[in-house]
Amino acid sequence: MNLNNYKLQAAEIAVNLIQSGMIVGLGSGSTASLALQILANKLKDGTLQHIHAIPSSVQIEQQAKHLGIPLTTLEEHGKIDLTIDGADEVDEDLYLIKGGGGALLREKIVAQASRRVVIIVDESKWSKRIGFKWPVPIEVLPFGWGSQALFLEELGAKWKLRKKTDGSNYLTDQGNYILDSNFGAIEEPLKLSELLANRAGIIEHGLFIDLTDDLIMVGERGSQHLKKNKLPKIWRKK
């Protein structure tokens, strides 16, 4: 089974958790995008009814509209029943690094408003500790972004200002920059999260701590539906 099939299988398992009448959070990224298509198909054939969704990015909003998925907002529905999203990296504490697609701020707002957050990944995203495979995307205000870069260096990170393919600065949906910051394997994710959150000019960071309720991971060892503090030993790397 190739990587795309793993992603599709994880998306199918996650969408099966949705029940008619739910408010659903729509995450970003390639795996979450597959879940979006599956959800649309279930709405079209009547398997699911009376679903309203809240997208976590402009791109996902456009895709959902194209697929005919009814949308709503957090102003109309302040609580989301279930959110399906992907991740760039996940560890055995179910801590995540997200934001490779640039939607980390809206993704975190949606996650924090959700009663249940289901993360879907293929097993290549699994690490002993987050930061081992993936830098932490950090969304910063364009004004004074250089001072935030210096602050990140003082914390031990090697950063890169994210660029578009044409060489111009990448802008988030909110018009901010992203500094992709490599800390290496992060020994104290909660402490780092707090340091970043307390820094003026840093709008949001891609460390998602204690926000995952379910992890659906698919790979050569099959599919696993994992819950926080209930991870089988087979998934704990030594």
C-alpha atoms as a printed R data frame, in Angstrom:
    type eleno elety resid chain resno       x      y      z
1   ATOM     1    CA   MET     A     1   0.000  0.000  0.000
2   ATOM     2    CA   ASN     A     2   1.442  3.390 -0.954
3   ATOM     3    CA   LEU     A     3   1.392  6.610  1.044
4   ATOM     4    CA   ASN     A     4  -1.729  8.004 -0.624
5   ATOM     5    CA   ASN     A     5  -3.631  4.822  0.185
6   ATOM     6    CA   TYR     A     6  -2.551  5.097  3.823
7   ATOM     7    CA   LYS     A     7  -3.858  8.660  3.935
8   ATOM     8    CA   LEU     A     8  -7.138  7.653  2.309
9   ATOM     9    CA   GLN     A     9  -7.647  4.815  4.770
10  ATOM    10    CA   ALA     A    10  -7.016  7.117  7.745
11  ATOM    11    CA   ALA     A    11  -9.451  9.684  6.332
12  ATOM    12    CA   GLU     A    12 -12.162  7.057  5.863
13  ATOM    13    CA   ILE     A    13 -11.849  5.865  9.464
14  ATOM    14    CA   ALA     A    14 -12.094  9.426 10.765
15  ATOM    15    CA   VAL     A    15 -15.117 10.413  8.690
16  ATOM    16    CA   ASN     A    16 -16.952  7.343  9.998
17  ATOM    17    CA   LEU     A    17 -16.880  9.032 13.432
18  ATOM    18    CA   ILE     A    18 -19.088 11.867 12.158
19  ATOM    19    CA   GLN     A    19 -22.788 11.613 12.953
20  ATOM    20    CA   SER     A    20 -25.715 13.403 11.337
21  ATOM    21    CA   GLY     A    21 -26.471 16.792 12.865
22  ATOM    22    CA   MET     A    22 -22.892 17.509 13.920
23  ATOM    23    CA   ILE     A    23 -20.911 20.717 13.588
24  ATOM    24    CA   VAL     A    24 -17.652 19.547 12.004
25  ATOM    25    CA   GLY     A    25 -14.271 21.271 11.936
26  ATOM    26    CA   LEU     A    26 -12.429 20.927  8.639
27  ATOM    27    CA   GLY     A    27  -8.673 20.756  8.997
28  ATOM    28    CA   SER     A    28  -6.080 21.571  6.378
29  ATOM    29    CA   GLY     A    29  -3.487 19.535  4.535
30  ATOM    30    CA   SER     A    30  -3.502 16.632  2.099
31  ATOM    31    CA   THR     A    31  -4.923 13.987  4.449
32  ATOM    32    CA   ALA     A    32  -7.636 16.279  5.813
33  ATOM    33    CA   SER     A    33  -8.498 17.233  2.242
34  ATOM    34    CA   LEU     A    34  -9.210 13.561  1.508
35  ATOM    35    CA   ALA     A    35 -11.570 13.490  4.494
36  ATOM    36    CA   LEU     A    36 -13.362 16.474  2.998
37  ATOM    37    CA   GLN     A    37 -14.068 14.561 -0.219
38  ATOM    38    CA   ILE     A    38 -15.320 11.520  1.699
39  ATOM    39    CA   LEU     A    39 -17.594 13.725  3.812
40  ATOM    40    CA   ALA     A    40 -19.014 15.336  0.682
41  ATOM    41    CA   ASN     A    41 -19.776 11.920 -0.798
42  ATOM    42    CA   LYS     A    42 -21.615 10.844  2.364
43  ATOM    43    CA   LEU     A    43 -23.693 14.010  2.261
44  ATOM    44    CA   LYS     A    44 -24.566 13.465 -1.373
45  ATOM    45    CA   ASP     A    45 -25.696  9.862 -0.906
46  ATOM    46    CA   GLY     A    46 -27.629 10.690  2.276
47  ATOM    47    CA   THR     A    47 -25.470  8.646  4.658
48  ATOM    48    CA   LEU     A    48 -24.959 11.866  6.631
49  ATOM    49    CA   GLN     A    49 -27.469 14.689  6.958
50  ATOM    50    CA   HIS     A    50 -27.742 18.126  8.553
51  ATOM    51    CA   ILE     A    51 -23.971 18.614  8.771
52  ATOM    52    CA   HIS     A    52 -22.498 22.092  8.994
53  ATOM    53    CA   ALA     A    53 -18.769 22.604  8.756
54  ATOM    54    CA   ILE     A    54 -16.242 25.217  9.846
55  ATOM    55    CA   PRO     A    55 -13.111 25.386  7.640
56  ATOM    56    CA   SER     A    56  -9.662 26.151  9.027
57  ATOM    57    CA   SER     A    57  -8.296 27.924  5.960
58  ATOM    58    CA   VAL     A    58  -9.391 29.897  2.929
59  ATOM    59    CA   GLN     A    59  -8.300 27.023  0.680
60  ATOM    60    CA   ILE     A    60 -10.388 24.476  2.576
61  ATOM    61    CA   GLU     A    61 -13.336 26.872  2.590
62  ATOM    62    CA   GLN     A    62 -13.171 27.119 -1.188
63  ATOM    63    CA   GLN     A    63 -12.863 23.346 -1.569
64  ATOM    64    CA   ALA     A    64 -15.815 22.741  0.766
65  ATOM    65    CA   LYS     A    65 -17.995 25.188 -1.162
66  ATOM    66    CA   HIS     A    66 -17.035 23.486 -4.430
67  ATOM    67    CA   LEU     A    67 -18.029 20.103 -2.967
68  ATOM    68    CA   GLY     A    68 -21.345 21.436 -1.683
69  ATOM    69    CA   ILE     A    69 -20.620 21.043  2.028
70  ATOM    70    CA   PRO     A    70 -22.779 23.458  4.085
71  ATOM    71    CA   LEU     A    71 -20.598 25.909  5.999
72  ATOM    72    CA   THR     A    72 -21.086 27.869  9.181
73  ATOM    73    CA   THR     A    73 -18.935 29.999 11.499
74  ATOM    74    CA   LEU     A    74 -17.775 30.017 15.102
75  ATOM    75    CA   GLU     A    75 -19.950 33.068 15.612
76  ATOM    76    CA   GLU     A    76 -23.022 31.005 14.738
77  ATOM    77    CA   HIS     A    77 -21.798 27.849 16.484
78  ATOM    78    CA   GLY     A    78 -19.220 28.502 19.184
79  ATOM    79    CA   LYS     A    79 -18.617 24.803 19.836
80  ATOM    80    CA   ILE     A    80 -17.589 22.221 17.264
81  ATOM    81    CA   ASP     A    81 -18.623 18.612 17.851
82  ATOM    82    CA   LEU     A    82 -15.731 16.976 16.013
83  ATOM    83    CA   THR     A    83 -12.747 18.234 14.049
84  ATOM    84    CA   ILE     A    84 -10.717 16.143 11.619
85  ATOM    85    CA   ASP     A    85  -7.249 17.453 10.866
86  ATOM    86    CA   GLY     A    86  -3.804 16.267  9.863
87  ATOM    87    CA   ALA     A    87  -0.356 16.859 11.353
88  ATOM    88    CA   ASP     A    88   3.210 17.239 10.177
89  ATOM    89    CA   GLU     A    89   4.616 15.307 13.129
90  ATOM    90    CA   VAL     A    90   3.167 13.526 16.172
91  ATOM    91    CA   ASP     A    91   4.815 11.896 19.188
92  ATOM    92    CA   GLU     A    92   3.819  9.354 21.820
93  ATOM    93    CA   ASP     A    93   2.256 12.059 24.026
94  ATOM    94    CA   LEU     A    94   0.062 12.986 21.040
95  ATOM    95    CA   TYR     A    95   1.782 16.359 20.859
96  ATOM    96    CA   LEU     A    96   1.794 17.729 17.348
97  ATOM    97    CA   ILE     A    97   3.677 20.002 15.004
98  ATOM    98    CA   LYS     A    98   1.290 21.588 12.527
99  ATOM    99    CA   GLY     A    99   1.414 24.461 10.088
100 ATOM   100    CA   GLY     A   100   3.320 23.046  7.150
101 ATOM   101    CA   GLY     A   101   0.491 24.334  4.977
102 ATOM   102    CA   GLY     A   102   0.449 27.704  6.721
103 ATOM   103    CA   ALA     A   103  -2.955 27.450  8.437
104 ATOM   104    CA   LEU     A   104  -1.721 26.934 12.013
105 ATOM   105    CA   LEU     A   105  -3.547 29.915 13.563
106 ATOM   106    CA   ARG     A   106  -7.000 29.013 12.260
107 ATOM   107    CA   GLU     A   107  -6.329 25.312 12.841
108 ATOM   108    CA   LYS     A   108  -5.583 25.980 16.511
109 ATOM   109    CA   ILE     A   109  -8.659 28.194 16.921
110 ATOM   110    CA   VAL     A   110 -10.812 25.414 15.454
111 ATOM   111    CA   ALA     A   111  -9.125 22.750 17.604
112 ATOM   112    CA   GLN     A   112  -9.591 24.725 20.817
113 ATOM   113    CA   ALA     A   113 -13.285 25.202 20.010
114 ATOM   114    CA   SER     A   114 -13.790 21.465 19.446
115 ATOM   115    CA   ARG     A   115 -15.218 18.892 21.816
116 ATOM   116    CA   ARG     A   116 -13.210 16.190 20.038
117 ATOM   117    CA   VAL     A   117 -10.163 16.529 17.818
118 ATOM   118    CA   VAL     A   118  -9.312 13.602 15.564
119 ATOM   119    CA   ILE     A   119  -5.874 13.719 13.933
120 ATOM   120    CA   ILE     A   120  -5.250 11.545 10.884
121 ATOM   121    CA   VAL     A   121  -1.747 10.686  9.663
122 ATOM   122    CA   ASP     A   122   0.298  8.059  7.945
123 ATOM   123    CA   GLU     A   123   2.984  6.460 10.094
124 ATOM   124    CA   SER     A   124   5.793  8.512  8.515
125 ATOM   125    CA   LYS     A   125   4.616 11.393 10.736
126 ATOM   126    CA   TRP     A   126   5.357  9.466 13.947
127 ATOM   127    CA   SER     A   127   8.356 10.466 16.119
128 ATOM   128    CA   LYS     A   128   9.668  9.706 19.559
129 ATOM   129    CA   ARG     A   129   9.650 13.479 20.160
130 ATOM   130    CA   ILE     A   130   8.236 16.252 18.023
131 ATOM   131    CA   GLY     A   131  10.867 18.411 16.379
132 ATOM   132    CA   PHE     A   132  12.986 15.454 15.345
133 ATOM   133    CA   LYS     A   133  11.630 15.447 11.784
134 ATOM   134    CA   TRP     A   134   9.927 18.800 11.308
135 ATOM   135    CA   PRO     A   135  10.608 22.463 12.112
136 ATOM   136    CA   VAL     A   136   8.053 24.415 14.121
137 ATOM   137    CA   PRO     A   137   6.164 26.935 11.949
138 ATOM   138    CA   ILE     A   138   5.872 30.220 13.821
139 ATOM   139    CA   GLU     A   139   3.500 32.889 12.531
140 ATOM   140    CA   VAL     A   140   4.834 36.369 13.165
141 ATOM   141    CA   LEU     A   141   3.650 39.892 12.523
142 ATOM   142    CA   PRO     A   142   5.530 41.400  9.553
143 ATOM   143    CA   PHE     A   143   6.366 44.457 11.689
144 ATOM   144    CA   GLY     A   144   9.536 43.699 13.631
145 ATOM   145    CA   TRP     A   145   9.785 40.110 12.441
146 ATOM   146    CA   GLY     A   146  13.568 40.285 12.601
147 ATOM   147    CA   SER     A   147  13.412 40.716 16.367
148 ATOM   148    CA   GLN     A   148  11.319 37.549 16.597
149 ATOM   149    CA   ALA     A   149  13.928 35.736 14.526
150 ATOM   150    CA   LEU     A   150  16.621 36.847 16.972
151 ATOM   151    CA   PHE     A   151  14.457 35.682 19.877
152 ATOM   152    CA   LEU     A   152  14.135 32.259 18.253
153 ATOM   153    CA   GLU     A   153  17.913 32.075 17.824
154 ATOM   154    CA   GLU     A   154  18.272 32.806 21.536
155 ATOM   155    CA   LEU     A   155  16.009 29.823 22.199
156 ATOM   156    CA   GLY     A   156  18.328 27.633 20.127
157 ATOM   157    CA   ALA     A   157  16.410 27.500 16.862
158 ATOM   158    CA   LYS     A   158  17.648 27.735 13.308
159 ATOM   159    CA   TRP     A   159  14.966 29.580 11.360
160 ATOM   160    CA   LYS     A   160  14.025 30.254  7.753
161 ATOM   161    CA   LEU     A   161  11.586 32.860  6.525
162 ATOM   162    CA   ARG     A   162   9.058 30.914  4.466
163 ATOM   163    CA   LYS     A   163   9.002 31.861  0.780
164 ATOM   164    CA   LYS     A   164   6.673 31.192 -2.123
165 ATOM   165    CA   THR     A   165   7.882 29.478 -5.279
166 ATOM   166    CA   ASP     A   166   8.418 32.861 -6.945
167 ATOM   167    CA   GLY     A   167  10.777 33.919 -4.148
168 ATOM   168    CA   SER     A   168   8.417 36.382 -2.473
169 ATOM   169    CA   ASN     A   169   7.561 36.115  1.224
170 ATOM   170    CA   TYR     A   170   4.833 33.620  2.037
171 ATOM   171    CA   LEU     A   171   1.775 35.235  3.639
172 ATOM   172    CA   THR     A   172  -0.751 33.431  5.828
173 ATOM   173    CA   ASP     A   173  -4.496 33.930  5.456
174 ATOM   174    CA   GLN     A   174  -4.070 36.720  8.029
175 ATOM   175    CA   GLY     A   175  -1.275 38.393  6.064
176 ATOM   176    CA   ASN     A   176   1.529 37.349  8.419
177 ATOM   177    CA   TYR     A   177   4.953 35.759  7.851
178 ATOM   178    CA   ILE     A   178   6.030 32.279  8.917
179 ATOM   179    CA   LEU     A   179   9.425 31.474 10.405
180 ATOM   180    CA   ASP     A   180  10.070 27.732 10.077
181 ATOM   181    CA   SER     A   181  12.158 27.105 13.177
182 ATOM   182    CA   ASN     A   182  14.231 23.981 13.751
183 ATOM   183    CA   PHE     A   183  14.735 23.286 17.471
184 ATOM   184    CA   GLY     A   184  15.697 19.648 16.986
185 ATOM   185    CA   ALA     A   185  13.911 17.070 19.141
186 ATOM   186    CA   ILE     A   186  11.999 19.177 21.674
187 ATOM   187    CA   GLU     A   187  12.602 17.975 25.239
188 ATOM   188    CA   GLU     A   188  10.072 20.286 26.893
189 ATOM   189    CA   PRO     A   189   7.315 21.110 24.397
190 ATOM   190    CA   LEU     A   190   5.016 22.710 26.975
191 ATOM   191    CA   LYS     A   191   7.731 25.058 28.202
192 ATOM   192    CA   LEU     A   192   8.652 26.056 24.657
193 ATOM   193    CA   SER     A   193   4.986 26.571 23.826
194 ATOM   194    CA   GLU     A   194   4.602 28.968 26.748
195 ATOM   195    CA   LEU     A   195   7.741 30.918 25.854
196 ATOM   196    CA   LEU     A   196   6.529 31.407 22.301
197 ATOM   197    CA   ALA     A   197   2.995 32.304 23.380
198 ATOM   198    CA   ASN     A   198   4.269 35.028 25.716
199 ATOM   199    CA   ARG     A   199   6.303 36.807 23.029
200 ATOM   200    CA   ALA     A   200   4.741 39.934 21.515
201 ATOM   201    CA   GLY     A   201   4.896 39.755 17.728
202 ATOM   202    CA   ILE     A   202   4.534 35.986 17.630
203 ATOM   203    CA   ILE     A   203   0.925 35.531 16.552
204 ATOM   204    CA   GLU     A   204   0.831 31.744 16.930
205 ATOM   205    CA   HIS     A   205   3.087 28.695 16.795
206 ATOM   206    CA   GLY     A   206   2.736 25.195 15.405
207 ATOM   207    CA   LEU     A   207   3.074 23.292 18.684
208 ATOM   208    CA   PHE     A   208  -0.293 21.700 19.430
209 ATOM   209    CA   ILE     A   209  -0.106 20.542 23.039
210 ATOM   210    CA   ASP     A   210  -2.908 18.546 24.717
211 ATOM   211    CA   LEU     A   211  -5.334 19.212 21.872
212 ATOM   212    CA   THR     A   212  -5.529 15.708 20.362
213 ATOM   213    CA   ASP     A   213  -8.272 13.360 21.549
214 ATOM   214    CA   ASP     A   214  -7.846 10.653 18.907
215 ATOM   215    CA   LEU     A   215  -5.005  9.749 16.583
216 ATOM   216    CA   ILE     A   216  -5.768  7.607 13.562
217 ATOM   217    CA   MET     A   217  -2.509  6.347 12.099
218 ATOM   218    CA   VAL     A   218  -2.151  4.022  9.138
219 ATOM   219    CA   GLY     A   219   0.951  2.313  7.834
220 ATOM   220    CA   GLU     A   220   2.657 -1.023  7.253
221 ATOM   221    CA   ARG     A   221   1.477 -2.223 10.669
222 ATOM   222    CA   GLY     A   222  -2.109 -1.580  9.687
223 ATOM   223    CA   SER     A   223  -4.465  1.021 11.048
224 ATOM   224    CA   GLN     A   224  -4.459  2.136 14.654
225 ATOM   225    CA   HIS     A   225  -7.028  4.282 16.453
226 ATOM   226    CA   LEU     A   226  -5.071  5.650 19.382
227 ATOM   227    CA   LYS     A   227  -6.205  7.767 22.314
228 ATOM   228    CA   LYS     A   228  -4.169  9.888 24.653
229 ATOM   229    CA   ASN     A   229  -2.455  7.906 27.432
230 ATOM   230    CA   LYS     A   230  -3.672  4.658 25.830
231 ATOM   231    CA   LEU     A   231  -0.987  4.057 23.222
232 ATOM   232    CA   PRO     A   232  -0.113  0.398 22.539
233 ATOM   233    CA   LYS     A   233   3.524 -0.472 23.170
234 ATOM   234    CA   ILE     A   234   3.986 -1.287 19.482
235 ATOM   235    CA   TRP     A   235   3.702  2.427 18.717
236 ATOM   236    CA   ARG     A   236   6.126  3.574 21.424
237 ATOM   237    CA   LYS     A   237   9.545  3.955 19.879
238 ATOM   238    CA   LYS     A   238  12.605  3.081 21.935
